[in-house]
Amino acid sequence: MNCPFCLALDTKVVDSRLNQDGNTIRRRRKCDKCEKRFTTYEHIELEMPQIIKNDGRREAFSRIKMKEGLSKACQKRPISMDQIEAVLDRVEKIILDCNEKEISTKNIGLLMMQELKSLDPVAYVRFASVYRTFKDIEEFIGDLKLDHANHEFRQ
């Protein structure tokens, strides 16, 4: 593994831990050259469905894009990267369990909102405000007041 700081080829694993889900290994590494530390995650690579964007385009599934969206919603909240990774793992598992070749960004967004709603209400509202397109503040407030049972993703 190359060092992300100095690009040296020699890095050593200092610590490895299996995440609670049992499907991800978290490794702490140290560069032999610059001695900086960094973390890597090792995941099982599975064939994920194609993503159908709102405009009809299709693209490859990207855990990185999902992580970026979650991270933005969780900024300055008491939510650890391990919690974000756990959310991503659960959403990926649900998507895989559907056994579909394609899934819409709308359904992925609903899954992420379900997870965030139980994790942190502020992060949930932040994600919902970006994920959904509202005409005005009244529509946004009205939507948040709805019973979200009718917004849940169903397998």
Secondary structure in CASP SS format (residue, H / E / C, confidence):
PFRMAT SS
TARGET T0000
AUTHOR 0000-0000-0000
METHOD secondary structure of the structure
MODEL  1
M C 1.00
N C 1.00
C C 1.00
P C 1.00
F C 1.00
C C 1.00
L C 1.00
A C 1.00
L C 1.00
D C 1.00
T E 1.00
K E 1.00
V E 1.00
V E 1.00
D E 1.00
S E 1.00
R E 1.00
L E 1.00
N C 1.00
Q C 1.00
D C 1.00
G C 1.00
N C 1.00
T E 1.00
I E 1.00
R E 1.00
R E 1.00
R E 1.00
R E 1.00
K E 1.00
C E 1.00
D C 1.00
K C 1.00
C C 1.00
E C 1.00
K C 1.00
R E 1.00
F E 1.00
T E 1.00
T E 1.00
Y E 1.00
E E 1.00
H E 1.00
I C 1.00
E C 1.00
L C 1.00
E C 1.00
M C 1.00
P C 1.00
Q E 1.00
I E 1.00
I E 1.00
K C 1.00
N C 1.00
D C 1.00
G C 1.00
R C 1.00
R E 1.00
E E 1.00
A C 1.00
F C 1.00
S C 1.00
R H 1.00
I H 1.00
K H 1.00
M H 1.00
K H 1.00
E H 1.00
G H 1.00
L H 1.00
S H 1.00
K H 1.00
A H 1.00
C C 1.00
Q C 1.00
K C 1.00
R C 1.00
P C 1.00
I C 1.00
S C 1.00
M H 1.00
D H 1.00
Q H 1.00
I H 1.00
E H 1.00
A H 1.00
V H 1.00
L H 1.00
D H 1.00
R H 1.00
V H 1.00
E H 1.00
K H 1.00
I H 1.00
I H 1.00
L H 1.00
D H 1.00
C C 1.00
N C 1.00
E C 1.00
K C 1.00
E E 1.00
I E 1.00
S E 1.00
T H 1.00
K H 1.00
N H 1.00
I H 1.00
G H 1.00
L H 1.00
L H 1.00
M H 1.00
M H 1.00
Q H 1.00
E H 1.00
L H 1.00
K H 1.00
S H 1.00
L H 1.00
D C 1.00
P H 1.00
V H 1.00
A H 1.00
Y H 1.00
V H 1.00
R H 1.00
F H 1.00
A H 1.00
S H 1.00
V H 1.00
Y H 1.00
R C 1.00
T C 1.00
F C 1.00
K C 1.00
D C 1.00
I H 1.00
E H 1.00
E H 1.00
F H 1.00
I H 1.00
G H 1.00
D H 1.00
L H 1.00
K H 1.00
L C 1.00
D C 1.00
H H 1.00
A H 1.00
N H 1.00
H H 1.00
E C 1.00
F C 1.00
R C 1.00
Q C 1.00
END
